[in-house]
Amino acid sequence: MSFDAARWNQGKLRVHLIGVAGSGMTPLAEILLDLGHEVTGSDLKPTPERIIQRGLGFSLGHAAEGIGPVDVVVASAAIPDENMEWMEAKKRGVVRLRRGEVLGQLAQGKKLLAVLGSHGKTTTATMVAQIFHEAGENPSFYLGGYAPSLGASGRWGKGDWLIAEVDESEGAPTQLKPWAALLLNADYEHVDRYANEKAVIAAYQQILGNVAGPVIVVAKEESAAMDAAGSVQQKVTFGWEKSEADYVGSWKGESADGIRFGVKGKGKDLGTFAVAAPGRHNGGNALGGLALAAELGIAPEKIRQGLQAFRRAERRFEILGSEPALEVVDDYAHHPKEVVATWKAAQARGRARIVAIFQPHRYTRLATFMTAFAEALAKADLVVLLPVYAAGEREMEGFGVAELAAKIGELGGKVEVARSMPECRTILGKVWQEGDLFLFMGAGDVTQLAKKVARDFGTFRAVRDLVKGEGVVKWYEPMNKHTTIRIGGPAQVWFEPESEEALGRVVQWCGKERVTLTVVGRGSNLLVRDGGIGGVCVHFGQPGMSKIEAVEGKIRAGAGARLKQIVSVAKANGIMGLEFMEGIPGALGGAMRMNAGAMESWTFETVESVRVMNREGKVSEVGRGDFEVKYRKVPRLVEDIAVGAVLHGKPGNPEEIAEKLKQYSRKRWDSQPAAPSAGCIFKNAEKIPAGRLIEELGLKDTSVGGARISPVHGNFIVNQGGAKAVDVLMLMEKVQARARKDRGIDLEPEVIVVGEDE
């Protein structure tokens, strides 16, 4: 099928967008939907829900069969030629276009206002679009981020204007013929494409050479930008005092609400303008957008209204949460100059400390600007570095976050390195102080991390307020400290109640707010996934919930009481029958929930009654007869929470009890591994113990990563050091698959697996 620009306005097309979740593809999807086309798309990451609600047919992942009957397939330059969907389109003879080509074709029917520059394009293009919107021009726009005040990142309006940020990362788009252009700066960027600053300037020169209309607006104080504009006749400049520009801004100050500046345009006083954005760099962005709009005939009052209505685009110093205890800011800054500008804006917020969380974008950029990045980041009170977002690049030895951390340290900066997002959350929970500002910067999944941290802190603060000092509340507590296998990502909120009343308030709140509540004991028989536990994690570690007392030949104990301590109190008071608990590395609450057992004895054989809290926070005393007890499970205690119990035994001689404890202890140490483990991994099969089965299958001593099936006991998986939950789970799956294949036995896990994947 032949294809030209007119086809976009000649009836509905079936269009498939590869990489639709990308910042350059999402606005294109919105524009195509506005034009009435049937749009599908795919990506390796989720696309914004608002696009799906508008009618986008979305597929997660790339697959040749994912392309249905289509007329056009579009991909950005980031999609390689080897992409299976791109190749499938070629095989079928479907029209294939790159994103820049489509934008060029769409622009032929509009007066294109091109916003250019190494930094600030998205913010400035959003400002210009807002100005033209407030002026009643009904503009089309194509932005690199979601604009809250406009409700989209892309729109096809009925007016004559198309405001678009033009990305030089794909080279000089010669197909674009702008009516007017705004060049903010021309720093060395996109080092994977351009060899040096001269090459960047040449690219901008080529773009500006295509401007057909009346004006090119250039930042006077940016020497490289002025070089790029060269000797063009329609050049108009902007800058701050003493710049001798055509449009001169005078700084009036910054507050929590934003910035204010006055403007003189070609000798005329245009008045004072306010923008809800931080930092002098955003003042420069606004000044450039103002100059462009004024040169194209927009009245100063309409410009003022547009700048007042402007709200920052997504990831442009986006405040995700702000309260006295913590402010969370997310920004796309991925170049040293952007990092400096963003840090200055953060500094103006007046917080106690700035903690910078930075994810480098591309190894080539990090290698080129290693020293500049270190100098920029060292200004923060603390830096947390995330793994490089490679964007398809191969790792460059000697140019990773370890080297960046070393350079920051040499400059006197404080720095920590996180190997994963869960590890970063753990670090943030450890270093957080009242009054901090967490500044997330970079490209990749750092933005998802920022949003999660902001949400999670809100939950932490709410629980802390509810507890009112009756217990311990921690944020991002590492679960590897609280499991016997020493594995697990952080708990979003870790709560150790001091009283049943405090626990009841939190339980009730979690039910009302639909927040997940997980109760953990001493961490035996528990595997926490590497992503940690979301919601509130309750642990009975405080004295108020761990009391043990002997009363009339019985033991009354809180759910947090360690089984070993219960046995000790029982021995001291001549109560026999609880000796089997001595070697179980857990607490009473977990032992009752699992009906833990050893030496052919079981916890519920000793239970007389249980204090139970329901999910509304109400407590009742429930007799043994009201519980259904199964192998390794007491169903009622999966939903309700055991907060204490009365245990019974029989009179016994302390010396006789002590001797029995020695026998049990010796037997346990002889048959079980000493390395960290979660206890028995699988429930025994009907006809054969799980340990013997695993030994007969020849799987003892098998390893995955840092996890190993113990050579001492086949039903134990031990942590050899540095094991992750995913290692244990893969090893478990291997055992289950062999047991099913070779013996026809379905092994059921005994260990409880909780939490989220990394």
N, C-alpha and C positions, 0 to 999 in steps of 0.2 A: 504493500500500500504506500503510495506517495504521501508525503506529509510536509505541510508547511504551517506557518503561524496561523493562517486563517482557519485551520481545522479545529482549533480550540473553541471557536465560536460557531461551528456548523453542526450542532447536535451533540448528543451524548456520546462520549467515548468511554470505553472500558480501559482504565489506567491502573497499572500495578507499580507501586513504589517500593524499591528495594532499599532497606535501611530507613523506613518511614519514621522511626522514633528520633532520628538525628535532628539537630537544631536547624539544619538547612532544609530538611525534607518535610518536617511537620507543617511549617507555614505553607509549603507548596500543596500539601494534602488539603489544607483548609481552603485555599484558593480554588483548587480544582472542584471541591465539593460545592463551593459557592457558584461555580460556573455550571453546575448541574451534571457533572460527570460521575460515572460509577467508579469508585476508587477502592482499591484493595492495597494492602501493604504488608511487609514482613520486616522483622528485625530480631536481633538477638536479645534485645531488652524490651520491656513493655512500652507501649506507646501511650501518650496521655489519654485518659479515659474520655475527656471531652470530645476528642476526634472520633472515637468509637461510637459515642452517643450521637454524633452527627451523621453516622452512616458508614464510616470506614470499616471495611472488612479486614480484620487484622489476624495475622498468623505469627506466632512466636517461633523464631528459627527460620532458616532458609532451606528450602527443598524444591527440587525441580517440579515435583507434582503439586507444589503450593501455588503455582501460577495456573489460574483457570483460563477460560476463553477471554483474551484481552486484545486490545488494539495497539496499546503503547506500553512499554516497560521503561521506567525511569530509575536512574541510580545516580548517587552522588559520586564525586571523584574518589571518595573513601572506599567505595565498593570495588574490589579488584575484578579484572577481566575473568578470573577463574571462578567467580561466584557461580554456583550451580544454577541459580535462577536467571542470571544474566546470560549464561551459556545456553540454557533451555530456550530463552527468547530468540537467540540467534538461530538455533536449530529449527525453530518453528517459522522463521522468517518474519517475526514480529518486529515492528518499529522499535528501535532502542535509542533512547536519548539520555544524555547526562543532564543533571539538574540545571547547570548553567545554561544549557541550550534551551530548556523549557522556559526558564525565566526570561531569556532573550526573546523568545517567540511571543510570550505573553506581553512583554513590555512594548512590542511594536504597536499595540493599540492604545497606548497611554503615553503621557508625558512622564518619563522616568526621572525621578530625583534619586541619584545614587549617593549613598553615604559610604565613604571610604575611610580607611585608616587601620593601623595595626592594633589600636586599642579604642574602645568606646563606641564602636559602630552600633551595637544593639541599643544601648542607652540613647544615643543621639537620634537614631532612626525612629525610635519610639517617641521621643520628644517631638520630632518633626511631624510624625503621623498624628500625634495628639493635637498639635497646633492646627493642622489642616482640617482635622475632624471638628474641632471647636469653631473653626472659621466657616463651617457649613459646606466644605468642599466635597464631602463624601468620598474620601480618597481610598484607593487600594493600598495595601501595604504588605511587605514581606520582611519579617523581623527574625532575628536569630534567637529569640526567647519570647516566652509568653508575656504579653503586656496586660496586667490586670485591669487597667483603666480602659482598655479597648476590648477586652474580653477574648483576645485571640492573638496568635502570632502571625497569622496571614488572613487577609480579607480581600475580596474583589468587590470594590465599591462602584457606584455608577458615575462617579466624577472622572475628571480627566487625568488626575494625578496618580502615579504609582510610586510610593516611597519604599525604597529597598536598600538594605545594606548589601554591598557588593563585596564578596569575599575573595581576596587576592590569593588565598591558599591554593586555589585551583588554577592559578596562572591568570594572566590578563584575559578576561572574557571579551574577546573582540566582537562577539555577536551583540553585545549590549551597546546601544546608542543613547546615552543619557541626554535628557533635556537640560539638566543642570546637575552639578555635583558638589559635594562637600567633602573636603579632605582634612581629616583631623590631625593626622600624624603619619609618619612613614618610617617606623623603627624596623630594625632587622628582626624578622620573624619568619616562621614557617621554614626553618633551616633545612627541612627535608626536601624542599623545592628550590630555595634560593641560596646561592653560594655566598652572598655577602649583601651588605646594605645597598650597594650600587645596583644590584639585580632587583631588589625590592623597589627602589626608586624608578628603575626602568619600567617595571610592571605598572606602577601608578601613572607614569608618563603615557604609557600606551592607552590606559583606560581613559585618562583625561583628554587624550587626543581624539577620542570618539565623541566627546561632548558636543552636541549639535546646537544647544540652546544658548540662553543669554548670559549664564553666569557660572563661574567656578569659585567656590568659597574655600579659602585656605587659611590654616592657622599660621599667623604671622611669626609666632615665637618658635615654631617648629621648622628648623632650618632644612631638614630633609624633605619635609612637605613642600616648602617653598621651592626647593630644587626640583621636585617632581612637577610642580605647576609650571616651572620654567618661565617662558615669555608669553604665555597665553594672554590674549587681549582682554578676555572677559573675567579676569581674576579680581576677586574681592577678598580682603583679608579681615581677620578678627584677632583680638588679643587683649591682654590686660594693660593697665596704665603703663605709659612710657614705651609702648610697643609701636606707636605711630601707625596703628592699623585703621582700616576703614570703620570697623565697629570695635569700640573700646569699652571693656568692662571695668567697673570699679567695685572692688570687693566690699560688701557691707556686713559680712559676718555669717556665722554658722550657729545653729541651735539644734536641739533635739528634733525640731520640726523640719529642718532642712537648711538651705542656704539662701542668701539674698545678695543681689548685686545690681548696680546701676549700669546703664548703657547709653553711650553716645554713638549714634549711627550717622556717619558722614557729616559730622558737625552738629547734628540735631540731638537734643536731649530726649531720649525715648522713655525715660522714667526708670523706676525700680521694678525688678522682677524677682519672684520667689519660686523655688523649686524644692519639692520634697525629696531631696537626695543629699547625701553627705559629701563633703570634700570639695576642695578647689578644682580637682580634675573634672567633677561633674558640672561645676560652674563653667569651665571651658567648653564642655559638651553642649550645655544649654546656650552659651554665647554663639557657638557655631551654628546650631540649629536656628536660633533667632535670626542671625545674619542671612541665612539662606531664605527663610520665610519672608523676611522684610524685603529682600531683593526681588522676590517673586510676587510682591504686592499684597501680602497679608498685613493688615493694620496692627500697629503695636498693641492695641487693647486685646485683639484676638490672640496675638502671640502670648500676651500675659495670661489670658484665660487658659490657653493650651498648656503652658508651663505649670500653672496652678493645678490643672486637672491631671497632669502627668503623675503616674505611679511607676516606681522602678520595675523594670522587666525582671523576669525570673532569673535568679542567680546573679543579679547585679546589686551587690550589697543588700541582699534580701534578708530582712530580719525575721527569722523563723520563730523566735520566742524572746520575750524581754520582760524580765522581772528583776527586782533587786538582787536576788540570789545568783542569777545567771542570765546573760544575753547570748543568743546563738545567731550568728550571721553567716550566710552562705554567699560566696562570690566566685565568679568564673576566673578570677585572676590566675593566669598561667604563664605569664612573662614577668621578668624581674621588675620592670617599670610598673606593671599592673599591681604586683604584690606591694610595692612601696606605696603607691597611691591608695590602695585598699587599707593598708596598715595605718596610714595617716588619717583616713576617714574613721577607722575604728578607734584610734587614739583620741579623736575629738569627742567620742561618746563619754569619756570621763570615767571609765570603769577602773576597778582596782588593779586588774591585770588583763593582759591580752595573751591568750593561749592560741597560737596559730597551728591549725591542722592542715597540712599541705600534701597534695597528691600531684607529683610532677606529671606533665603530659608529654610523652615521647622521650625516648632516650637521646635522640638527636638534639632536642631543645635543651635537655638537662646537661648534656656534654658541652654544648656551645656556651651556655650561660651559667655553668656550675658556680663560679666565684660570685657572679652578680646575684644569683639566687641566695647564696649563703649570706652575703652582705645584707640583702633585703630581709631575710627571715630572722637573722640574728637580732633584729630590733625588737622582736616579740619577747615577752617575759619567759615563755616556754614554747618550743616548737615540737610538734609531734609529726613525724614523717610517715606517710603511707607508701605502699608499693607503687612503682611507676605504672601509670596507665599507658601502655605501650602503643595502643592504637594500631596494632598490626606490625610494629617494628620488632626486630630481634633485640634481645638484651645486649647491651654494650658493656663488656667487661671493663671495670674501673670507673664506670660512670653511672653508678646506682645511688640509692638512698644512703647506703653506708658511707660512701665517699662524701656525699652532701652533708651528712651528719657530722663527719669529722671536720669539714671546713667550717661549719657553724660553730662547733666547739672551739676551734682555733681562734675564732673571732670573739670568744667569750660568751657565746650564746648557750643557753640550756636546751638540750634536745633529747628526745626519746624516739626510738624507731619501732613502729608497729608492723609486724609481719602480715597482719590480716585486719579486717574490719572489726571482728570481735575483740582482738587484742588491743586495738585502738580504743574501743569502748572501755575496756578494763583499765587502760592507762588514764583515760579521762576521769573515770570514777575515782581513781587513786589521787590524781593531782588537783581535782576541782576544789576551789575555795570560794567562799561567799563573795559575791561581787564581781566574779570573773566575766570576761567576754570570750567566748569560743569563736574564733574566726576560721571558718572552713574555706579553703581556697584550692583551685586546681580543676582539672578535668577528670572524667571517669566517674566511678561510683562514689566519690567523696560527697556528692550532693545528696545521695540517698542516705549516707551516713549522717550528714548534718540534720536532715529531716527526722531521722530516727532519734538522734540524740535530743533534739528539741522536744519531741513527743514524750520520750522516756523520762526526761527531767520533770516534765509536768506531772507524771504519775508519781515519781519519787517525792516531789514536794508535797503533793496531796496526801500521800501516806504519812509522811513526816509530820504534817500538821494534825492529822487524825490521831496519831500515837500520843502526842503531847508529852513526850519524854518517858512514857511507860514502855520502854524497850529500846532496842537498837535498830536504826534504819540506815541502810547503806545503799549507795548507787553503784551499779555495775560491779558487784562483788564477784570475783572470779570463783567459779564453782570447782575448779581443780583443787582448791583449798578445802573443800567440803565433801569430797567423794573419796572413798577408800582406794579407788583406782587412780586417783590424782589426774582426772581428765574432766574437761568441761569448760565451755565458754561462760561469760558473765551472766549473772542474774540481773535483770533490769532493775528490780527493787528487792533487796534482801531485808527481811523483817524478822527480828527476834523479839517476840512479845514478852513483857515482864508480867502481864496479868491476862486473865481470861477476858476482862473488860476491854482492854486495848485490842486484843485479837478480834473480839466481837465487832468492834467499830470498823476495823479494816475489812473483815469478812463481809459485813453488810454493805460497805461502800463498793467493794469489788463486784458484788452481785448487782448493785444498782447501776454501776458504770460499765458493766460487762467487761471487767478486767479479769484476765486469767489469774487464778490463785492456785499455787502449787505448794504442797507441804512436803518437806524433805526432812529426814531424820539425820542420822550420823553419816549418811552417804554410802553405806554398804548396799549391795544389791541395786545400785543405781548407776546408770550411764547417762550423762548429760551431753547432748550434742554440742558440736564445736561452736555453733552460733549462740549458745547460752539459752537461758530460760526467760521468756517474755512475761510481762505482768509482775505479780508479787509472789515472791518465793518466801514461804514461812518456815522458820527453823526454831525449834524450842530449845534455844541455847542459854537462856537466861535463868537465874536461880528460881524466879517465881514460877516457872513452868517445869522445873526439874527436881522439885522437892521429893524426898523419900523418907518415909517414916514407918516404923513397925507399930501396929495397933492391934492388940488382942490376938496375936498369932498370925496376923495378916500384914501384907505390905500395901501401903497406899503411896502411889507415886505419880508424878506428873509425866506427861508424854515425852518430855525431853530428858528424862532420867536414863542414864546409860545402863544397859543390862548388866554390865560388869559391876557397877556400883550397887544395883539392886541385889545382886547375889551376895555382895559383901555385907550389906545391911541384914539380909536374911540369915547369913551365917552367924553374925554377931548376936542375933536374937533367937538362934536355935530353930529357924524355920527351914525345913528340908523340902526338896522337890523343885527348886529353881536352879539347880547346879548346871543344867544343860545350857543356860543362858550365858555362862561365863565367857565362852569363847566366841559368841556372836557379836561382831563389831558394830552394834547398832544401839538405838534408843528404843524405849518402850513403845512409842507411838508407831514407828515403822514396823516393829516386831509384831504388833497386833494387826496392822493393816495386811501384812504379808503372812500372818500366822507363822512366823519364823520358827524354825526347828533345828534341833541338833541332837545327836545321841538318841534318836528314836523318840524324842519328846517334842511337844509343840506348845507354843505360847498360850493358845487359847485353852489348853488343858489346865492352866493355872489361873485363868481369869474368872473372877466372881462378878464384877460389874465394870462398866466403862463410862466415864464422863464423855459425852458426845456433844459437839457443837455443830448445828446445821448451818446451811449456807445463808441463813438469815441472822446468824450470830447468837442464836439461842442455845443454851446448854441444858442437858438433861442427863440423868443417871439411868443407864440401861443395863438390865441384867444379862448374864451370859446366855440365857435361853432365848433371848430375842435376836440373836445373831446367827445368820447362816454362815457356817465356816467351811471353806473349801481348801483344797491343796494349794498352798501358797497364795491364798486370796480370801479376804473377808469383804464381800461386795459392799456392805453398808459403809465401811470405812474408806471406800474409794471416793464416795460422794461427801459423807459427813466426816468431821475431823475429830479424832480421838485426842482429848486434851489431858486425860489421866485415867487411872484404873485402880481397882482393888484386886490384888493377887492373893491366892491362898496356897498354902502348902500343908505340911504336917510337922509336928514336933520332932526335932532331931538334935543329936549331939553335935556341937560345933566342930569337935575333932573329927567325927565321922564325915561331916559335910566337907571339911577341909581336905580329907583324904580323897573323897570322890572328885573334888575339883581338880586335884593333882592328876588323877587318872584321865579325866576328860581333857585337860590341857595337854598332857603328854600325847594323847591320841591325836589331837587336832594338829599339833606341831609336826608330828610324824607324817601326816597324810596331806597337809595343805601347804602351798607355796608361801614363802615369806615375802616375795615381791608384791608391790601394790596390785590389788585386784578388786573386783566387785563381788567376790564370792562366786558361787556356782552360776554359770552363765545360762544353762538350759535346765528345764525340768526333766526329771527322769522319765524315760519312755516306759510304756506299760510293761514290757518284758525284759528290759535291760537298763541299768543305770547309765545316765548320759556319759559319765566319765569313762566307763568301760567301753561303751560304743565308740567314742571318739578315739580311744586307744586302739581298738580293733580295726578302725578305718585307717590307721597309720598317720593320724594327723597331729599327734603330740609333737610339740616343738615347732609347729608351723608358724610362720610370721607373716604379718602384713604391716609395713611401716614399723612403728615402735611397739606394736601389739604382738603378743606371742602366746600360743597355747602352751601352758606350763608343762614342762617335762615331768613334774612331780604328780600332777593331777590333771587329767584330760578335760575336766569340766571347768577349769579355771583359765581365763585369759588374763595375762599379766602385762603391766606397763613396764617395758624395758628401759624407758626414759624417752620423753618427748612424744609418746604416743598420742594420737588424736582419736576422737570418737569415731571418725570415719574409718580409721584403721580397724578398730574393734568390730564395727558393723560389717565391714567387708570380710573379716575373718569369720564372723558368725554366719554370714551368708554362704561362705565356702563350706563350712561344716554342715549346714543344713542341706545344701545341694548334694554333697556326697552321701549323707545319711539317706536322703530321699532316693538317690540314684542306685546306690549299692545295696541298701537294706530295706527300702520302702518305708522308712520311718520318718515322720514329720516331727522334728524336734521343736518344741515350743520354748521360747525364751523364758527364763526365770527372772533375769535381770530386767528391771524397769527402765525403759528408754524414754527420756523426756527432752524437750527443748527443740531448738531450731537448727537447721543446717547452716553452715558458714556461708 
